[in-house]
Amino acid sequence: MNKLFSKIAGTTAEAIGTPWAFIIALALLIAWLISGPLLGFSDTWQLIINTSTTIITFLTVFLIQHTQNKNDRATQLKLDELLHSITKARNDFIDLEDMNDKKLKKLRQEYKKFKKKK
């Protein structure tokens, strides 16, 4: 199930990031606007766009977040490998993304001191 969801999420995220997806969305919006006078700008006419966009946005958030999380994990693993392979690098920086905010803030202050010295 996770593999299937990952494939669907990746494919969807890729597809909605294309110019064609924007053109299709724009065309649907224009069709909705044109249908306004035909439907008398009724409550149903407004409900169509409101409900459609809400559902699409709601579902898209989960798909994009899944894809973003996967990409972030891959990036972190690549960075961890680079840190591991450099002899002078601090290996305690591997898995830094799992560190709590207090420790991260402390490290940030440490590096700000380095910047001031230059």
Backbone as a printed PyTorch tensor [residue, N CA C, xyz], in Angstrom:
tensor([[[  0.8290,  -1.1980,   0.0000],
         [  0.0000,   0.0000,   0.0000],
         [  0.8730,   1.2620,   0.0000]],

        [[  1.9290,   1.2600,   0.8310],
         [  2.8130,   2.4300,   0.9030],
         [  3.5140,   2.6630,  -0.4290]],

        [[  3.9280,   1.5750,  -1.0650],
         [  4.6150,   1.6960,  -2.3520],
         [  3.6740,   2.2760,  -3.4160]],

        [[  2.4200,   1.8060,  -3.4020],
         [  1.4280,   2.3080,  -4.3570],
         [  1.1450,   3.7810,  -4.1090]],

        [[  0.9540,   4.1550,  -2.8310],
         [  0.6920,   5.5590,  -2.5000],
         [  1.8680,   6.4360,  -2.9100]],

        [[  3.0770,   5.9550,  -2.6590],
         [  4.2720,   6.7130,  -3.0190],
         [  4.3390,   6.9470,  -4.5230]],

        [[  4.0020,   5.9200,  -5.2800],
         [  4.0190,   6.0550,  -6.7410],
         [  2.9440,   7.0470,  -7.2080]],

        [[  1.7550,   6.9300,  -6.6380],
         [  0.6640,   7.8480,  -7.0000],
         [  1.0230,   9.2780,  -6.6080]],

        [[  1.5670,   9.4510,  -5.4120],
         [  1.9310,  10.7880,  -4.9330],
         [  3.0070,  11.4030,  -5.8080]],

        [[  4.0210,  10.6280,  -6.1510],
         [  5.1000,  11.1350,  -6.9960],
         [  4.6200,  11.5160,  -8.3800]],

        [[  3.8160,  10.6550,  -8.9610],
         [  3.2790,  10.9210, -10.2970],
         [  2.3660,  12.1390, -10.2920]],

        [[  1.5250,  12.2310,  -9.2740],
         [  0.6050,  13.3730,  -9.1680],
         [  1.3650,  14.6770,  -8.9580]],

        [[  2.3310,  14.6520,  -8.0400],
         [  3.1120,  15.8640,  -7.7830],
         [  3.8460,  16.3130,  -9.0440]],

        [[  4.3600,  15.3540,  -9.7890],
         [  5.0510,  15.6760, -11.0440],
         [  4.0680,  16.2780, -12.0520]],

        [[  2.8950,  15.6840, -12.1400],
         [  1.9050,  16.1290, -13.1280],
         [  1.3540,  17.5170, -12.8130]],

        [[  1.0640,  17.7910, -11.5440],
         [  0.4510,  19.0860, -11.2300],
         [  1.4600,  20.2230, -11.2410]],

        [[  2.7260,  19.8840, -11.3910],
         [  3.7490,  20.9180, -11.4800],
         [  4.1010,  21.2880, -12.9040]],

        [[  3.2850,  20.8820, -13.8530],
         [  3.5770,  21.1510, -15.2580],
         [  2.7490,  22.3280, -15.7800]],

        [[  3.2020,  22.9410, -16.8530],
         [  2.4000,  24.0050, -17.4690],
         [  1.0310,  23.5000, -17.9350]],

        [[  0.9600,  22.2530, -18.3950],
         [ -0.3120,  21.7050, -18.8600],
         [ -1.3360,  21.6400, -17.7370]],

        [[ -0.8940,  21.3000, -16.5370],
         [ -1.8160,  21.2560, -15.3980],
         [ -2.3840,  22.6490, -15.1340]],

        [[ -1.5400,  23.6540, -15.2260],
         [ -2.0040,  25.0300, -15.0340],
         [ -2.9990,  25.4180, -16.1190]],

        [[ -2.6970,  25.0650, -17.3500],
         [ -3.5840,  25.3950, -18.4780],
         [ -4.9420,  24.7200, -18.3000]],

        [[ -4.9290,  23.4550, -17.8730],
         [ -6.1910,  22.7280, -17.6530],
         [ -6.9880,  23.3830, -16.5300]],

        [[ -6.3090,  23.7280, -15.4410],
         [ -6.9910,  24.3770, -14.3230],
         [ -7.5630,  25.7220, -14.7490]],

        [[ -6.8010,  26.4700, -15.5110],
         [ -7.2730,  27.7640, -16.0070],
         [ -8.4760,  27.5820, -16.9380]],

        [[ -8.4260,  26.5720, -17.8010],
         [ -9.5420,  26.3060, -18.7170],
         [-10.8060,  25.9290, -17.9390]],

        [[-10.6400,  25.1250, -16.8970],
         [-11.7980,  24.7580, -16.0700],
         [-12.3810,  25.9840, -15.3660]],

        [[-11.5110,  26.8540, -14.9080],
         [-11.9570,  28.0780, -14.2520],
         [-12.7170,  28.9790, -15.2290]],

        [[-12.1930,  29.1020, -16.4310],
         [-12.8630,  29.9160, -17.4550],
         [-14.2170,  29.3060, -17.8170]],

        [[-14.2670,  27.9660, -17.9370],
         [-15.5350,  27.2930, -18.2350],
         [-16.5470,  27.5460, -17.1170]],

        [[-16.0600,  27.5250, -15.8840],
         [-16.9490,  27.7990, -14.7470],
         [-17.4640,  29.2390, -14.8130]],

        [[-16.5690,  30.1820, -15.1160],
         [-16.9910,  31.5860, -15.2150],
         [-18.0230,  31.7880, -16.3280]],

        [[-17.7940,  31.1450, -17.4560],
         [-18.7220,  31.2720, -18.5900],
         [-20.0790,  30.6760, -18.2470]],

        [[-20.0660,  29.6050, -17.4590],
         [-21.3360,  28.9620, -17.0980],
         [-22.1330,  29.7780, -16.0890]],

        [[-21.5180,  30.7830, -15.4830],
         [-22.2060,  31.6160, -14.4980],
         [-23.4930,  32.2200, -15.0010]],

        [[-23.4490,  32.9440, -16.1070],
         [-24.6960,  33.5460, -16.6180],
         [-25.7360,  32.4910, -17.0160]],

        [[-25.2480,  31.3470, -17.5200],
         [-26.1780,  30.2880, -17.9310],
         [-26.9010,  29.6900, -16.7350]],

        [[-26.2360,  29.6510, -15.5970],
         [-26.8290,  29.0970, -14.3810],
         [-27.3630,  30.1860, -13.4630]],

        [[-27.3640,  31.4180, -13.9460],
         [-27.9170,  32.5270, -13.1830],
         [-27.1070,  32.8770, -11.9410]],

        [[-25.8140,  32.5860, -11.9810],
         [-24.9330,  32.8690, -10.8440],
         [-25.5450,  32.3390,  -9.5350]],

        [[-26.1060,  31.1550,  -9.6150],
         [-26.8310,  30.5700,  -8.4870],
         [-25.8840,  30.1070,  -7.3830]],

        [[-26.4790,  29.7420,  -6.2760],
         [-25.6960,  29.1890,  -5.1660],
         [-25.0240,  27.8850,  -5.5910]],

        [[-25.7070,  27.0900,  -6.3900],
         [-25.1300,  25.8340,  -6.8850],
         [-23.9050,  26.1100,  -7.7380]],

        [[-23.9870,  27.1460,  -8.5690],
         [-22.8550,  27.5260,  -9.4240],
         [-21.6450,  27.8670,  -8.5600]],

        [[-21.8520,  28.6180,  -7.5030],
         [-20.7590,  28.9770,  -6.5980],
         [-20.2590,  27.7580,  -5.8290]],

        [[-21.1850,  26.8980,  -5.4410],
         [-20.8340,  25.7020,  -4.6790],
         [-19.9400,  24.7680,  -5.4930]],

        [[-20.1450,  24.7380,  -6.7960],
         [-19.3360,  23.8730,  -7.6640],
         [-17.8640,  24.2360,  -7.5530]],

        [[-17.5270,  25.4900,  -7.6940],
         [-16.1140,  25.8980,  -7.6380],
         [-15.5650,  25.7930,  -6.2250]],

        [[-16.3590,  26.1870,  -5.2410],
         [-15.8890,  26.1310,  -3.8610],
         [-15.5920,  24.6980,  -3.4190]],

        [[-16.5090,  23.8040,  -3.6920],
         [-16.3340,  22.4080,  -3.2890],
         [-15.1940,  21.7640,  -4.0660]],

        [[-15.1530,  21.9980,  -5.3610],
         [-14.1030,  21.3970,  -6.1970],
         [-12.7100,  21.8190,  -5.7420]],

        [[-12.5280,  23.1160,  -5.5810],
         [-11.2000,  23.5930,  -5.1850],
         [-10.8230,  23.1460,  -3.7800]],

        [[-11.7870,  23.0790,  -2.8900],
         [-11.5010,  22.6200,  -1.5290],
         [-11.0520,  21.1650,  -1.5190]],

        [[-11.7670,  20.3210,  -2.2210],
         [-11.4170,  18.8960,  -2.2670],
         [-10.0600,  18.6870,  -2.9310]],

        [[ -9.8530,  19.3450,  -4.0600],
         [ -8.5780,  19.1920,  -4.7740],
         [ -7.4150,  19.6830,  -3.9160]],

        [[ -7.5710,  20.8180,  -3.2850],
         [ -6.5170,  21.3600,  -2.4180],
         [ -6.2430,  20.4360,  -1.2490]],

        [[ -7.2810,  19.9570,  -0.6070],
         [ -7.1520,  19.0700,   0.5490],
         [ -6.3550,  17.8130,   0.1850]],

        [[ -6.7210,  17.1670,  -0.9010],
         [ -6.0360,  15.9360,  -1.2970],
         [ -4.6090,  16.2050,  -1.7930]],

        [[ -4.4330,  17.2940,  -2.5020],
         [ -3.1190,  17.6270,  -3.0420],
         [ -2.1030,  17.9000,  -1.9390]],

        [[ -2.5370,  18.5060,  -0.8550],
         [ -1.6220,  18.7760,   0.2650],
         [ -0.9610,  17.4830,   0.7430]],

        [[ -1.7290,  16.4260,   0.8870],
         [ -1.1790,  15.1510,   1.3660],
         [ -0.2240,  14.5330,   0.3530]],

        [[ -0.5820,  14.6060,  -0.9130],
         [  0.2850,  14.0360,  -1.9430],
         [  1.6100,  14.7850,  -2.0410]],

        [[  1.5450,  16.0940,  -2.0370],
         [  2.7660,  16.8940,  -2.1320],
         [  3.6090,  16.7450,  -0.8720]],

        [[  2.9740,  16.7010,   0.2980],
         [  3.7300,  16.5430,   1.5360],
         [  4.4620,  15.2080,   1.5690]],

        [[  3.8250,  14.1620,   1.0980],
         [  4.4790,  12.8510,   1.0400],
         [  5.7160,  12.9120,   0.1450]],

        [[  5.5540,  13.5040,  -1.0230],
         [  6.6680,  13.6230,  -1.9630],
         [  7.7790,  14.4940,  -1.3800]],

        [[  7.4220,  15.5780,  -0.7220],
         [  8.4110,  16.4720,  -0.1060],
         [  9.1760,  15.7480,   1.0000]],

        [[  8.4650,  15.0010,   1.8260],
         [  9.1250,  14.2430,   2.8970],
         [ 10.1210,  13.2400,   2.3330]],

        [[  9.7280,  12.5600,   1.2810],
         [ 10.6130,  11.5740,   0.6400],
         [ 11.8630,  12.2680,   0.0910]],

        [[ 11.6770,  13.3970,  -0.5900],
         [ 12.8180,  14.1370,  -1.1330],
         [ 13.7280,  14.6580,  -0.0270]],

        [[ 13.1370,  15.1370,   1.0650],
         [ 13.9340,  15.6210,   2.1960],
         [ 14.7690,  14.4970,   2.8050]],

        [[ 14.1580,  13.3250,   2.9700],
         [ 14.9120,  12.1850,   3.5250],
         [ 16.0750,  11.8120,   2.6180]],

        [[ 15.8420,  11.7950,   1.3170],
         [ 16.9060,  11.4550,   0.3700],
         [ 18.0300,  12.4890,   0.4200]],

        [[ 17.6700,  13.7640,   0.4850],
         [ 18.6710,  14.8310,   0.5710],
         [ 19.4890,  14.6950,   1.8480]],

        [[ 18.8160,  14.4390,   2.9610],
         [ 19.5290,  14.2910,   4.2330],
         [ 20.4890,  13.1050,   4.1920]],

        [[ 20.0680,  12.0180,   3.5750],
         [ 20.9640,  10.8550,   3.4690],
         [ 22.1920,  11.1690,   2.6170]],

        [[ 21.9880,  11.9280,   1.5630],
         [ 23.1210,  12.3340,   0.7230],
         [ 24.0800,  13.2250,   1.5060]],

        [[ 23.5220,  14.1560,   2.2600],
         [ 24.3670,  15.0310,   3.0720],
         [ 25.0890,  14.2400,   4.1580]],

        [[ 24.3880,  13.2920,   4.7700],
         [ 25.0210,  12.4380,   5.7850],
         [ 26.1960,  11.6590,   5.1920]],

        [[ 26.0120,  11.1720,   3.9740],
         [ 27.0940,  10.4370,   3.3140],
         [ 28.2910,  11.3470,   3.0570]],

        [[ 28.0360,  12.5740,   2.6290],
         [ 29.1240,  13.5270,   2.4110],
         [ 29.8590,  13.8360,   3.7150]],

        [[ 29.1180,  14.0540,   4.7860],
         [ 29.7480,  14.2970,   6.0830],
         [ 30.5810,  13.1010,   6.5290]],

        [[ 30.0430,  11.9410,   6.3130],
         [ 30.7370,  10.7140,   6.7130],
         [ 32.0400,  10.5280,   5.9300]],

        [[ 32.0460,  10.9550,   4.6690],
         [ 33.2070,  10.7130,   3.8180],
         [ 34.3190,  11.7540,   3.9770]],

        [[ 34.0120,  12.8970,   4.5770],
         [ 35.0230,  13.9460,   4.7650],
         [ 35.6480,  13.7610,   6.1440]],

        [[ 36.9470,  13.5650,   6.1720],
         [ 37.6080,  13.2180,   7.4350],
         [ 37.5510,  14.3340,   8.4720]],

        [[ 37.6000,  15.5910,   8.0520],
         [ 37.5820,  16.6950,   9.0160],
         [ 36.1640,  17.0990,   9.4380]],

        [[ 35.1670,  16.5460,   8.7800],
         [ 33.7840,  16.9090,   9.1100],
         [ 33.3820,  16.3100,  10.4550]],

        [[ 32.4700,  16.9970,  11.1240],
         [ 31.9790,  16.5200,  12.4070],
         [ 30.8650,  15.5000,  12.1720]],

        [[ 31.1550,  14.2470,  12.4870],
         [ 30.1690,  13.1970,  12.2620],
         [ 28.9440,  13.3350,  13.1570]],

        [[ 29.0330,  14.1390,  14.2110],
         [ 27.8530,  14.3400,  15.0480],
         [ 26.8070,  15.2020,  14.3360]],

        [[ 27.1530,  15.7250,  13.1650],
         [ 26.1830,  16.4650,  12.3630],
         [ 25.3130,  15.5320,  11.5270]],

        [[ 25.6930,  14.2580,  11.4380],
         [ 24.8640,  13.2770,  10.7380],
         [ 23.5700,  13.1400,  11.5320]],

        [[ 22.4650,  13.1040,  10.8510],
         [ 21.1220,  13.0440,  11.4540],
         [ 20.7840,  14.3100,  12.2290]],

        [[ 21.3630,  15.4100,  11.8360],
         [ 21.1050,  16.6940,  12.4950],
         [ 19.6250,  17.0670,  12.4350]],

        [[ 18.9450,  16.6380,  11.3870],
         [ 17.5250,  16.9670,  11.2410],
         [ 16.6600,  16.3510,  12.3510]],

        [[ 17.2030,  15.3470,  13.0540],
         [ 16.4630,  14.7300,  14.1570],
         [ 16.7270,  15.4020,  15.4950]],

        [[ 17.6190,  16.3580,  15.5070],
         [ 17.9790,  17.0400,  16.7540],
         [ 16.8420,  17.9770,  17.1840]],

        [[ 16.6900,  18.1610,  18.4800],
         [ 15.6270,  19.0500,  18.9540],
         [ 16.0020,  20.5150,  18.6900]],

        [[ 15.0120,  21.3790,  18.7750],
         [ 15.1930,  22.7940,  18.4280],
         [ 16.2120,  23.4940,  19.3190]],

        [[ 16.2590,  23.1270,  20.5850],
         [ 17.1860,  23.7620,  21.5200],
         [ 18.6450,  23.4830,  21.1070]],

        [[ 18.9390,  22.2400,  20.7560],
         [ 20.2980,  21.8860,  20.3320],
         [ 20.6460,  22.5450,  18.9960]],

        [[ 19.6700,  22.5940,  18.0970],
         [ 19.9090,  23.2390,  16.8040],
         [ 20.2070,  24.7260,  16.9850]],

        [[ 19.4790,  25.3650,  17.8820],
         [ 19.6960,  26.7880,  18.1470],
         [ 21.0920,  27.0110,  18.7220]],

        [[ 21.5280,  26.1210,  19.5910],
         [ 22.8610,  26.2230,  20.1860],
         [ 23.9480,  26.0940,  19.1140]],

        [[ 23.7850,  25.1310,  18.2030],
         [ 24.7460,  24.9700,  17.1050],
         [ 24.7460,  26.1970,  16.2020]],

        [[ 23.5680,  26.7410,  15.9520],
         [ 23.4690,  27.9450,  15.1060],
         [ 24.2450,  29.0990,  15.7250]],

        [[ 24.1330,  29.2660,  17.0150],
         [ 24.8820,  30.3230,  17.7080],
         [ 26.3880,  30.0840,  17.5820]],

        [[ 26.7830,  28.8250,  17.6650],
         [ 28.2070,  28.4670,  17.5280],
         [ 28.7280,  28.8900,  16.1580]],

        [[ 27.9500,  28.6520,  15.1200],
         [ 28.3960,  29.0040,  13.7740],
         [ 28.3010,  30.5010,  13.5120]],

        [[ 27.4270,  31.1860,  14.1960],
         [ 27.3830,  32.6370,  14.0750],
         [ 28.6650,  33.2520,  14.6240]],

        [[ 29.2260,  32.6320,  15.6620],
         [ 30.4980,  33.1070,  16.2210],
         [ 31.6200,  32.9570,  15.1910]],

        [[ 31.6240,  31.8690,  14.4480],
         [ 32.6270,  31.6640,  13.3900],
         [ 32.5240,  32.7500,  12.3480]],

        [[ 31.3210,  33.1190,  12.0030],
         [ 31.0970,  34.1390,  10.9840],
         [ 31.6200,  35.4920,  11.4430]],

        [[ 31.4270,  35.8080,  12.7260],
         [ 31.8890,  37.0890,  13.2550],
         [ 33.3960,  37.1890,  13.2620]],

        [[ 34.0900,  36.0630,  13.4300],
         [ 35.5520,  36.0530,  13.4880],
         [ 36.1780,  36.3560,  12.1290]],

        [[ 35.4400,  36.0920,  11.0580],
         [ 36.0140,  36.3050,   9.7060],
         [ 35.9590,  37.7300,   9.2910]]])
